[in-house]
Amino acid sequence: MTFACKGNNAAPPDQPAEETTDTMTAEYEELADSVVELIAETPMPKAADMLFDDFFFNFAANNKLQLERIDFPLKVKTEAEEELWSKAHWKPEHFFMNQDFYTLIFDTDRQRTAVQDTSISKTVVEKIFLDTDIIERYHFDRRAGLWKLRSIEYQPIEESDNASFLQFYKKFATDSTFQAEHLKDPVKFTGPDPDDDFNQMEGVLTPDTWPAFAPEMPTGQIYNIVYGEAKPNTNQRIFIIRGIANGLEQELRFQKEGGRWLLVKLSQ
């Protein structure tokens, strides 16, 4: 079964599509801001240190908590030098909390379960600058039951475990012709059923129908969180775009075949 329309994305008959999108975006950003304010105003419960995500959302939203959970002097390493930052050097870092989504990159479905693994004691948050080919890597670990930021390093994308995929993704996200050339024919598709809110529909997308379903791909700057000591393999990447305020997510699954990355599945 091949789909060729955008389903629920259509604007009401009396309202232009662009106006509808702008209104929805403004409402979503307001909701995301409210979530950030609520986290910042609420003391972090002790149980939040059990899971890194619970801790990190509090850390990213709360300036006071950041100063308490950074191991000063903080080691900051670039290719050229290594510095030690005092509290006076630190500026509040809200990561992706001021936008309506964040991204994750996994290599297996099993790796995704690490998000809920309370035994993990090391995690790296990566701020990936696709335009300058640099990654800021924030190293956290948990000692005596408390997560803390221990160091920051700046790494060229070419030295990353995800180097091949990130170099591919940079062009895939910005070049529609390149994108069309790197679709598996067909791409498997799973998405919400416009006729039943409780069910999903499955089908396939061909290169001709892909533009109608293609999600808006993040460009310029994206994020990743590396849970534990996982080393990715070379042949698969699961790229997640996850909403902050509503938890909704889109999944793009890529395979490397014959030396070329191809999108093989889209789930919305």
Contacts in CASP RR format, 6 or more apart in sequence:
PFRMAT RR
TARGET T0000
AUTHOR 0000-0000-0000
METHOD contacts of the structure
MODEL  1
MTFACKGNNAAPPDQPAEETTDTMTAEYEELADSVVELIAETPMPKAADM
LFDDFFFNFAANNKLQLERIDFPLKVKTEAEEELWSKAHWKPEHFFMNQD
FYTLIFDTDRQRTAVQDTSISKTVVEKIFLDTDIIERYHFDRRAGLWKLR
SIEYQPIEESDNASFLQFYKKFATDSTFQAEHLKDPVKFTGPDPDDDFNQ
MEGVLTPDTWPAFAPEMPTGQIYNIVYGEAKPNTNQRIFIIRGIANGLEQ
ELRFQKEGGRWLLVKLSQ
1 202 0 8 1.000
1 203 0 8 1.000
1 204 0 8 1.000
2 186 0 8 1.000
2 203 0 8 1.000
2 204 0 8 1.000
2 205 0 8 1.000
2 206 0 8 1.000
2 209 0 8 1.000
3 189 0 8 1.000
3 201 0 8 1.000
3 203 0 8 1.000
3 205 0 8 1.000
3 209 0 8 1.000
3 212 0 8 1.000
3 213 0 8 1.000
4 208 0 8 1.000
4 209 0 8 1.000
4 212 0 8 1.000
5 212 0 8 1.000
6 212 0 8 1.000
6 213 0 8 1.000
7 194 0 8 1.000
8 192 0 8 1.000
8 194 0 8 1.000
10 17 0 8 1.000
11 17 0 8 1.000
11 19 0 8 1.000
11 20 0 8 1.000
11 21 0 8 1.000
12 20 0 8 1.000
25 100 0 8 1.000
28 100 0 8 1.000
28 245 0 8 1.000
29 100 0 8 1.000
31 245 0 8 1.000
31 246 0 8 1.000
32 97 0 8 1.000
32 98 0 8 1.000
32 99 0 8 1.000
32 100 0 8 1.000
32 244 0 8 1.000
32 245 0 8 1.000
33 98 0 8 1.000
34 245 0 8 1.000
35 244 0 8 1.000
35 245 0 8 1.000
36 61 0 8 1.000
36 94 0 8 1.000
36 97 0 8 1.000
36 98 0 8 1.000
39 57 0 8 1.000
39 58 0 8 1.000
39 61 0 8 1.000
39 62 0 8 1.000
40 61 0 8 1.000
40 62 0 8 1.000
40 63 0 8 1.000
44 55 0 8 1.000
44 58 0 8 1.000
44 62 0 8 1.000
44 65 0 8 1.000
47 54 0 8 1.000
48 54 0 8 1.000
48 55 0 8 1.000
48 58 0 8 1.000
49 55 0 8 1.000
49 142 0 8 1.000
49 145 0 8 1.000
49 146 0 8 1.000
49 147 0 8 1.000
50 118 0 8 1.000
51 115 0 8 1.000
51 116 0 8 1.000
51 118 0 8 1.000
52 115 0 8 1.000
52 120 0 8 1.000
52 123 0 8 1.000
52 140 0 8 1.000
52 142 0 8 1.000
52 147 0 8 1.000
52 225 0 8 1.000
52 227 0 8 1.000
53 115 0 8 1.000
53 225 0 8 1.000
55 69 0 8 1.000
55 147 0 8 1.000
56 123 0 8 1.000
56 125 0 8 1.000
56 140 0 8 1.000
56 147 0 8 1.000
56 225 0 8 1.000
57 97 0 8 1.000
58 65 0 8 1.000
59 65 0 8 1.000
59 66 0 8 1.000
59 69 0 8 1.000
59 147 0 8 1.000
59 149 0 8 1.000
60 93 0 8 1.000
60 94 0 8 1.000
60 95 0 8 1.000
60 96 0 8 1.000
60 97 0 8 1.000
61 94 0 8 1.000
61 97 0 8 1.000
63 92 0 8 1.000
66 90 0 8 1.000
66 92 0 8 1.000
66 93 0 8 1.000
66 149 0 8 1.000
67 87 0 8 1.000
67 90 0 8 1.000
69 146 0 8 1.000
69 147 0 8 1.000
69 148 0 8 1.000
69 149 0 8 1.000
70 87 0 8 1.000
70 90 0 8 1.000
70 148 0 8 1.000
70 149 0 8 1.000
71 148 0 8 1.000
71 149 0 8 1.000
71 150 0 8 1.000
71 151 0 8 1.000
72 85 0 8 1.000
72 86 0 8 1.000
72 87 0 8 1.000
72 90 0 8 1.000
73 84 0 8 1.000
73 85 0 8 1.000
73 86 0 8 1.000
74 84 0 8 1.000
74 85 0 8 1.000
74 89 0 8 1.000
74 90 0 8 1.000
74 149 0 8 1.000
74 150 0 8 1.000
74 151 0 8 1.000
74 152 0 8 1.000
75 82 0 8 1.000
75 83 0 8 1.000
75 84 0 8 1.000
75 150 0 8 1.000
75 151 0 8 1.000
75 152 0 8 1.000
76 82 0 8 1.000
76 83 0 8 1.000
76 84 0 8 1.000
76 85 0 8 1.000
76 151 0 8 1.000
76 152 0 8 1.000
76 153 0 8 1.000
77 83 0 8 1.000
77 151 0 8 1.000
77 152 0 8 1.000
77 153 0 8 1.000
77 154 0 8 1.000
78 153 0 8 1.000
78 154 0 8 1.000
79 154 0 8 1.000
79 156 0 8 1.000
95 102 0 8 1.000
95 125 0 8 1.000
95 127 0 8 1.000
95 223 0 8 1.000
96 102 0 8 1.000
96 223 0 8 1.000
96 244 0 8 1.000
97 244 0 8 1.000
99 244 0 8 1.000
100 243 0 8 1.000
100 244 0 8 1.000
100 245 0 8 1.000
101 218 0 8 1.000
101 241 0 8 1.000
101 242 0 8 1.000
101 243 0 8 1.000
101 244 0 8 1.000
102 223 0 8 1.000
102 242 0 8 1.000
102 243 0 8 1.000
102 244 0 8 1.000
103 218 0 8 1.000
103 222 0 8 1.000
103 223 0 8 1.000
103 224 0 8 1.000
103 239 0 8 1.000
103 240 0 8 1.000
103 241 0 8 1.000
103 242 0 8 1.000
104 223 0 8 1.000
104 224 0 8 1.000
104 225 0 8 1.000
104 239 0 8 1.000
104 240 0 8 1.000
104 242 0 8 1.000
105 162 0 8 1.000
105 165 0 8 1.000
105 224 0 8 1.000
105 237 0 8 1.000
105 238 0 8 1.000
105 239 0 8 1.000
105 240 0 8 1.000
106 112 0 8 1.000
106 232 0 8 1.000
106 237 0 8 1.000
106 238 0 8 1.000
106 240 0 8 1.000
107 230 0 8 1.000
107 232 0 8 1.000
107 233 0 8 1.000
107 236 0 8 1.000
107 237 0 8 1.000
107 238 0 8 1.000
108 233 0 8 1.000
108 236 0 8 1.000
108 238 0 8 1.000
109 238 0 8 1.000
111 227 0 8 1.000
111 230 0 8 1.000
111 232 0 8 1.000
112 238 0 8 1.000
114 120 0 8 1.000
114 227 0 8 1.000
114 228 0 8 1.000
114 230 0 8 1.000
115 227 0 8 1.000
117 227 0 8 1.000
120 142 0 8 1.000
120 227 0 8 1.000
120 228 0 8 1.000
121 141 0 8 1.000
121 142 0 8 1.000
121 143 0 8 1.000
121 228 0 8 1.000
122 139 0 8 1.000
122 140 0 8 1.000
122 141 0 8 1.000
122 142 0 8 1.000
122 228 0 8 1.000
122 229 0 8 1.000
123 140 0 8 1.000
123 141 0 8 1.000
123 147 0 8 1.000
123 225 0 8 1.000
123 226 0 8 1.000
123 227 0 8 1.000
123 228 0 8 1.000
124 137 0 8 1.000
124 138 0 8 1.000
124 139 0 8 1.000
124 140 0 8 1.000
124 225 0 8 1.000
124 226 0 8 1.000
125 137 0 8 1.000
125 138 0 8 1.000
125 140 0 8 1.000
125 223 0 8 1.000
125 224 0 8 1.000
125 225 0 8 1.000
125 226 0 8 1.000
126 135 0 8 1.000
126 136 0 8 1.000
126 137 0 8 1.000
126 138 0 8 1.000
126 223 0 8 1.000
126 224 0 8 1.000
126 225 0 8 1.000
126 226 0 8 1.000
127 135 0 8 1.000
127 136 0 8 1.000
127 137 0 8 1.000
127 138 0 8 1.000
127 221 0 8 1.000
127 223 0 8 1.000
128 135 0 8 1.000
128 157 0 8 1.000
128 166 0 8 1.000
128 221 0 8 1.000
128 222 0 8 1.000
128 223 0 8 1.000
128 224 0 8 1.000
129 135 0 8 1.000
129 136 0 8 1.000
129 220 0 8 1.000
129 221 0 8 1.000
130 157 0 8 1.000
130 166 0 8 1.000
130 169 0 8 1.000
130 170 0 8 1.000
130 173 0 8 1.000
130 219 0 8 1.000
130 220 0 8 1.000
130 221 0 8 1.000
130 222 0 8 1.000
131 220 0 8 1.000
131 221 0 8 1.000
133 156 0 8 1.000
133 157 0 8 1.000
133 158 0 8 1.000
134 154 0 8 1.000
134 155 0 8 1.000
134 156 0 8 1.000
134 157 0 8 1.000
135 154 0 8 1.000
135 155 0 8 1.000
135 156 0 8 1.000
135 157 0 8 1.000
135 160 0 8 1.000
136 152 0 8 1.000
136 153 0 8 1.000
136 154 0 8 1.000
137 152 0 8 1.000
137 153 0 8 1.000
137 154 0 8 1.000
137 155 0 8 1.000
138 149 0 8 1.000
138 152 0 8 1.000
139 149 0 8 1.000
139 150 0 8 1.000
139 151 0 8 1.000
139 152 0 8 1.000
139 153 0 8 1.000
140 147 0 8 1.000
140 148 0 8 1.000
140 149 0 8 1.000
140 150 0 8 1.000
141 147 0 8 1.000
141 148 0 8 1.000
141 150 0 8 1.000
142 148 0 8 1.000
157 163 0 8 1.000
157 166 0 8 1.000
157 167 0 8 1.000
158 167 0 8 1.000
160 166 0 8 1.000
161 231 0 8 1.000
161 232 0 8 1.000
162 224 0 8 1.000
162 232 0 8 1.000
162 237 0 8 1.000
164 234 0 8 1.000
164 256 0 8 1.000
164 261 0 8 1.000
165 237 0 8 1.000
165 254 0 8 1.000
165 261 0 8 1.000
168 182 0 8 1.000
168 254 0 8 1.000
168 261 0 8 1.000
169 239 0 8 1.000
169 261 0 8 1.000
170 219 0 8 1.000
171 178 0 8 1.000
172 178 0 8 1.000
172 179 0 8 1.000
172 182 0 8 1.000
172 217 0 8 1.000
172 261 0 8 1.000
172 263 0 8 1.000
173 179 0 8 1.000
173 217 0 8 1.000
173 218 0 8 1.000
173 219 0 8 1.000
174 217 0 8 1.000
174 219 0 8 1.000
176 211 0 8 1.000
179 214 0 8 1.000
180 207 0 8 1.000
180 210 0 8 1.000
182 260 0 8 1.000
182 261 0 8 1.000
182 262 0 8 1.000
182 263 0 8 1.000
183 205 0 8 1.000
183 207 0 8 1.000
183 210 0 8 1.000
183 262 0 8 1.000
183 263 0 8 1.000
184 255 0 8 1.000
184 262 0 8 1.000
184 263 0 8 1.000
184 264 0 8 1.000
185 206 0 8 1.000
185 207 0 8 1.000
186 204 0 8 1.000
186 205 0 8 1.000
186 206 0 8 1.000
187 204 0 8 1.000
187 205 0 8 1.000
187 206 0 8 1.000
187 210 0 8 1.000
187 263 0 8 1.000
187 264 0 8 1.000
187 265 0 8 1.000
187 266 0 8 1.000
188 202 0 8 1.000
188 203 0 8 1.000
188 204 0 8 1.000
188 205 0 8 1.000
188 264 0 8 1.000
188 265 0 8 1.000
188 266 0 8 1.000
189 202 0 8 1.000
189 203 0 8 1.000
189 204 0 8 1.000
189 205 0 8 1.000
189 213 0 8 1.000
189 265 0 8 1.000
189 266 0 8 1.000
189 267 0 8 1.000
190 200 0 8 1.000
190 201 0 8 1.000
190 202 0 8 1.000
190 203 0 8 1.000
190 265 0 8 1.000
190 266 0 8 1.000
190 267 0 8 1.000
190 268 0 8 1.000
191 200 0 8 1.000
191 201 0 8 1.000
191 202 0 8 1.000
191 267 0 8 1.000
191 268 0 8 1.000
192 199 0 8 1.000
192 200 0 8 1.000
192 201 0 8 1.000
192 268 0 8 1.000
193 199 0 8 1.000
193 200 0 8 1.000
193 201 0 8 1.000
205 213 0 8 1.000
205 266 0 8 1.000
213 266 0 8 1.000
213 268 0 8 1.000
215 241 0 8 1.000
215 250 0 8 1.000
215 252 0 8 1.000
215 266 0 8 1.000
215 268 0 8 1.000
218 241 0 8 1.000
234 256 0 8 1.000
235 255 0 8 1.000
235 256 0 8 1.000
236 253 0 8 1.000
236 254 0 8 1.000
236 255 0 8 1.000
236 256 0 8 1.000
237 253 0 8 1.000
237 254 0 8 1.000
237 261 0 8 1.000
238 251 0 8 1.000
238 252 0 8 1.000
238 253 0 8 1.000
238 254 0 8 1.000
239 251 0 8 1.000
239 252 0 8 1.000
239 253 0 8 1.000
239 254 0 8 1.000
240 249 0 8 1.000
240 250 0 8 1.000
240 251 0 8 1.000
241 249 0 8 1.000
241 250 0 8 1.000
241 251 0 8 1.000
241 252 0 8 1.000
242 248 0 8 1.000
242 249 0 8 1.000
243 249 0 8 1.000
250 266 0 8 1.000
250 267 0 8 1.000
250 268 0 8 1.000
251 265 0 8 1.000
251 266 0 8 1.000
251 267 0 8 1.000
251 268 0 8 1.000
252 263 0 8 1.000
252 265 0 8 1.000
252 266 0 8 1.000
253 263 0 8 1.000
253 264 0 8 1.000
253 265 0 8 1.000
253 266 0 8 1.000
253 267 0 8 1.000
254 261 0 8 1.000
254 262 0 8 1.000
254 263 0 8 1.000
254 264 0 8 1.000
255 261 0 8 1.000
255 262 0 8 1.000
255 264 0 8 1.000
256 262 0 8 1.000
END
